[in-house]
Protein backbone atom coordinates (compact mmCIF):
# COMPACT_ATOMS: atom_id res chain seq x y z
CA UNK A 1 0.00 0.00 0.00
CA UNK A 2 1.33 3.40 -0.98
CA UNK A 3 0.63 6.48 1.15
CA UNK A 4 0.73 10.15 0.17
CA UNK A 5 0.26 13.07 2.56
CA UNK A 6 -1.67 15.82 0.78
CA UNK A 7 -1.50 19.34 2.18
CA UNK A 8 -4.25 21.53 0.75
CA UNK A 9 -3.80 25.29 0.76
CA UNK A 10 -5.80 28.24 -0.49
CA UNK A 11 -3.64 30.54 -2.58
CA UNK A 12 -3.68 34.33 -2.48
CA UNK A 13 -5.46 34.31 -5.86
CA UNK A 14 -8.33 32.25 -4.42
CA UNK A 15 -7.70 28.82 -5.91
CA UNK A 16 -6.44 25.70 -4.14
CA UNK A 17 -2.93 24.27 -4.24
CA UNK A 18 -2.11 20.71 -3.13
CA UNK A 19 1.41 19.75 -2.03
CA UNK A 20 1.94 15.99 -2.03
CA UNK A 21 4.51 14.21 0.14
CA UNK A 22 5.24 10.58 -0.70
CA UNK A 23 5.66 7.96 2.04
CA UNK A 24 4.89 10.06 5.13
CA UNK A 25 5.84 8.51 8.45
CA UNK A 26 3.15 6.58 10.29
CA UNK A 27 1.21 8.42 12.96
CA UNK A 28 1.18 11.90 11.42
CA UNK A 29 -1.52 13.89 13.20
CA UNK A 30 -3.66 16.81 12.14
CA UNK A 31 -1.73 19.01 14.59
CA UNK A 32 1.59 17.94 12.99
CA UNK A 33 0.29 18.73 9.52
CA UNK A 34 -1.17 22.11 10.49
CA UNK A 35 2.08 23.13 12.20
CA UNK A 36 4.03 22.26 9.04
CA UNK A 37 1.51 24.04 6.83
CA UNK A 38 1.77 27.20 8.95
CA UNK A 39 5.56 27.07 8.60
CA UNK A 40 5.28 26.72 4.80
CA UNK A 41 2.90 29.69 4.63
CA UNK A 42 5.20 31.82 6.81
CA UNK A 43 8.32 30.89 4.81
CA UNK A 44 6.63 31.90 1.53
CA UNK A 45 9.01 29.75 -0.52
CA UNK A 46 6.63 28.46 -3.20
CA UNK A 47 5.75 30.27 -6.41
CA UNK A 48 2.49 28.73 -7.64
CA UNK A 49 -0.23 29.46 -10.18
CA UNK A 50 -2.56 29.86 -7.17
CA UNK A 51 -0.38 32.70 -5.87
CA UNK A 52 1.33 32.69 -2.48
CA UNK A 53 0.11 30.06 -0.03
CA UNK A 54 -2.32 31.99 2.12
CA UNK A 55 -4.41 29.56 4.20
CA UNK A 56 -4.30 25.92 5.32
CA UNK A 57 -7.50 24.22 4.13
CA UNK A 58 -6.97 20.55 5.07
CA UNK A 59 -4.47 17.74 5.38
CA UNK A 60 -5.22 14.20 4.30
CA UNK A 61 -3.51 10.87 3.75
CA UNK A 62 -4.32 9.11 0.49
CA UNK A 63 -3.68 5.36 0.45
CA UNK A 64 -3.51 3.28 -2.71
CA UNK A 65 -3.43 -0.49 -3.09
CA UNK A 66 -1.72 -1.79 -6.18
CA UNK A 67 -2.57 -5.27 -7.41
CA UNK A 68 -0.39 -6.47 -10.27
CA UNK A 69 -2.22 -8.75 -12.66
CA UNK A 70 -0.24 -11.76 -13.73
C-alpha positions as CSV (number, residue, x, y, z in Angstrom):
1,X,0.0,0.0,0.0
2,X,1.3,3.4,-1.0
3,X,0.6,6.5,1.2
4,X,0.7,10.1,0.2
5,X,0.3,13.1,2.6
6,X,-1.7,15.8,0.8
7,X,-1.5,19.3,2.2
8,X,-4.2,21.5,0.7
9,X,-3.8,25.3,0.8
10,X,-5.8,28.2,-0.5
11,X,-3.6,30.5,-2.6
12,X,-3.7,34.3,-2.5
13,X,-5.5,34.3,-5.9
14,X,-8.3,32.3,-4.4
15,X,-7.7,28.8,-5.9
16,X,-6.4,25.7,-4.1
17,X,-2.9,24.3,-4.2
18,X,-2.1,20.7,-3.1
19,X,1.4,19.8,-2.0
20,X,1.9,16.0,-2.0
21,X,4.5,14.2,0.1
22,X,5.2,10.6,-0.7
23,X,5.7,8.0,2.0
24,X,4.9,10.1,5.1
25,X,5.8,8.5,8.5
26,X,3.1,6.6,10.3
27,X,1.2,8.4,13.0
28,X,1.2,11.9,11.4
29,X,-1.5,13.9,13.2
30,X,-3.7,16.8,12.1
31,X,-1.7,19.0,14.6
32,X,1.6,17.9,13.0
33,X,0.3,18.7,9.5
34,X,-1.2,22.1,10.5
35,X,2.1,23.1,12.2
36,X,4.0,22.3,9.0
37,X,1.5,24.0,6.8
38,X,1.8,27.2,8.9
39,X,5.6,27.1,8.6
40,X,5.3,26.7,4.8
41,X,2.9,29.7,4.6
42,X,5.2,31.8,6.8
43,X,8.3,30.9,4.8
44,X,6.6,31.9,1.5
45,X,9.0,29.8,-0.5
46,X,6.6,28.5,-3.2
47,X,5.8,30.3,-6.4
48,X,2.5,28.7,-7.6
49,X,-0.2,29.5,-10.2
50,X,-2.6,29.9,-7.2
51,X,-0.4,32.7,-5.9
52,X,1.3,32.7,-2.5
53,X,0.1,30.1,0.0
54,X,-2.3,32.0,2.1
55,X,-4.4,29.6,4.2
56,X,-4.3,25.9,5.3
57,X,-7.5,24.2,4.1
58,X,-7.0,20.6,5.1
59,X,-4.5,17.7,5.4
60,X,-5.2,14.2,4.3
61,X,-3.5,10.9,3.7
62,X,-4.3,9.1,0.5
63,X,-3.7,5.4,0.4
64,X,-3.5,3.3,-2.7
65,X,-3.4,-0.5,-3.1
66,X,-1.7,-1.8,-6.2
67,X,-2.6,-5.3,-7.4
68,X,-0.4,-6.5,-10.3
69,X,-2.2,-8.7,-12.7
70,X,-0.2,-11.8,-13.7
